[in-house]
Amino acid sequence: MKKWIITLGALLVLTGTSFGATVAEDCGCGLGRVAIGEKEGLAWNLLGTFLNGISGNQTFGMTSGTLGCSESFDFVMNERMDIFVADNMDNLAVDIAMGNGESLDALMELAQLSGVDKAKASKALQDNFDAIYPDAGVGEAQVAQSIRGVLAQI
């Protein structure tokens, strides 16, 4: 009987304990986030983590952008931009310096900019050319990072 009471007490404490973070905040995306969402407590967080991990649903959510997962888009966009910058360093430098051109248009397409935003971004990149390409030996990763920094301010 004493073991039952201790076990029941421990379960009540775990279920009722709140660490100030909901399952959605603490366990990431996946089935646990969708099913449990805003509940707080260690037991709910453990259940949310378990549900996120079973049957590959969290991986599916990250890949497809469902189940409360949306972080993968930024990663994919950054990876595509890094590859594009690495493959087009010289042409991109010329186009940014002029403020227009095919490589710059393709970069704007990758950044999903159009219309007024595209014009602002092109002008901002042109104005920051010296920061993006500080010298002839600048690396692709630094150029891509500088471009993302300029575009983030648009």
C-alpha positions in Angstrom: 0.0 0.0 0.0 2.9 2.4 0.8 4.4 1.8 -2.6 1.1 2.7 -4.3 0.8 5.9 -2.4 4.4 6.9 -3.2 3.9 6.0 -6.9 0.6 7.9 -7.1 2.2 10.9 -5.4 5.1 10.9 -7.8 2.8 10.7 -10.8 0.7 13.6 -9.5 3.9 15.7 -9.0 5.2 14.9 -12.4 1.9 15.6 -14.1 1.3 18.8 -12.3 4.9 20.1 -12.3 5.2 23.1 -14.6 8.5 24.4 -15.7 7.0 27.3 -17.5 7.4 25.8 -21.0 4.6 24.2 -23.0 5.1 21.1 -25.1 5.0 23.4 -28.2 7.8 25.5 -26.8 9.9 22.7 -25.3 9.6 19.6 -27.5 9.9 21.1 -31.0 7.6 20.2 -33.9 5.9 16.9 -34.7 2.8 15.0 -33.6 3.5 15.8 -29.9 3.3 19.5 -30.6 0.1 19.1 -32.6 -1.7 16.7 -30.3 -0.6 18.2 -26.9 0.4 21.7 -27.8 0.0 24.1 -24.9 -0.1 21.8 -21.9 2.7 22.2 -19.3 4.5 19.8 -17.1 7.1 17.2 -17.2 4.8 14.3 -18.0 3.3 16.2 -20.9 6.8 17.2 -22.2 7.8 13.5 -22.0 4.7 12.4 -23.8 5.2 15.2 -26.4 8.8 14.1 -27.0 7.7 10.5 -27.3 5.0 11.3 -29.8 7.4 13.5 -31.8 9.9 10.7 -32.0 7.7 7.7 -33.0 7.3 6.6 -36.6 9.4 9.3 -38.1 6.7 12.0 -37.9 9.1 14.7 -36.8 11.4 14.0 -39.7 8.4 14.1 -42.0 7.2 17.4 -40.5 10.6 19.0 -41.0 10.9 17.8 -44.6 7.3 18.8 -45.5 6.9 21.9 -43.3 3.9 20.4 -41.6 3.2 19.4 -38.0 4.3 22.8 -36.7 7.7 22.6 -38.4 8.8 25.5 -40.6 12.5 25.9 -39.8 13.6 23.8 -42.8 12.6 26.5 -45.4 15.3 29.0 -44.1 17.9 26.3 -44.1 17.1 25.2 -47.6 17.0 28.8 -48.9 20.4 29.5 -47.2 21.9 26.3 -48.7 20.7 27.2 -52.2 22.0 30.7 -51.9 25.4 29.4 -50.7 25.6 27.1 -53.7 24.5 29.8 -56.1 27.0 32.3 -54.7 29.8 29.8 -54.9 29.0 28.9 -58.5 28.5 32.6 -59.6 31.0 34.6 -57.6 32.5 36.6 -60.5 29.3 37.2 -62.4 27.5 38.1 -59.2 30.2 40.7 -58.3 29.8 42.4 -61.7 26.0 42.4 -61.4 25.9 43.7 -57.9 28.4 46.5 -58.8 26.1 47.5 -61.7 22.9 47.0 -59.8 21.3 44.7 -62.3 22.0 41.6 -64.4 21.1 38.0 -64.8 23.0 36.7 -61.8 21.5 39.4 -59.6 18.0 38.5 -60.9 18.6 34.8 -60.2 19.8 35.8 -56.6 16.6 37.8 -56.1 14.6 34.8 -57.3 16.3 32.6 -54.8 15.6 35.1 -52.0 12.0 35.2 -53.2 12.0 39.0 -53.8 10.1 40.7 -56.5 8.8 44.1 -57.5 9.6 46.9 -55.1 11.5 44.6 -52.7 13.7 43.4 -55.6 14.6 47.0 -56.6 15.3 47.9 -52.9 17.4 44.8 -52.5 19.4 45.4 -55.7 20.1 49.0 -54.6 21.1 47.9 -51.1 23.4 45.3 -52.4 25.0 47.8 -54.8 25.4 50.3 -52.0 27.1 47.6 -49.8 29.3 46.2 -52.6 32.5 47.0 -50.7 31.3 45.2 -47.6 30.2 42.2 -49.6 33.4 42.0 -51.6 36.0 43.6 -49.3 38.9 42.2 -51.4 39.7 39.9 -54.3 40.4 37.0 -52.0 37.0 36.9 -50.2 35.5 33.5 -49.8 32.1 32.3 -51.1 30.8 31.7 -47.5 31.6 35.2 -46.4 30.0 36.7 -49.6 26.8 34.7 -49.1 26.7 35.7 -45.4 27.2 39.3 -46.3 24.4 39.2 -48.9 22.0 37.6 -46.4 22.9 40.3 -43.9 22.1 43.0 -46.4 18.9 41.3 -47.6 17.7 40.8 -44.0 17.7 44.6 -43.6 15.3 45.1 -46.5 
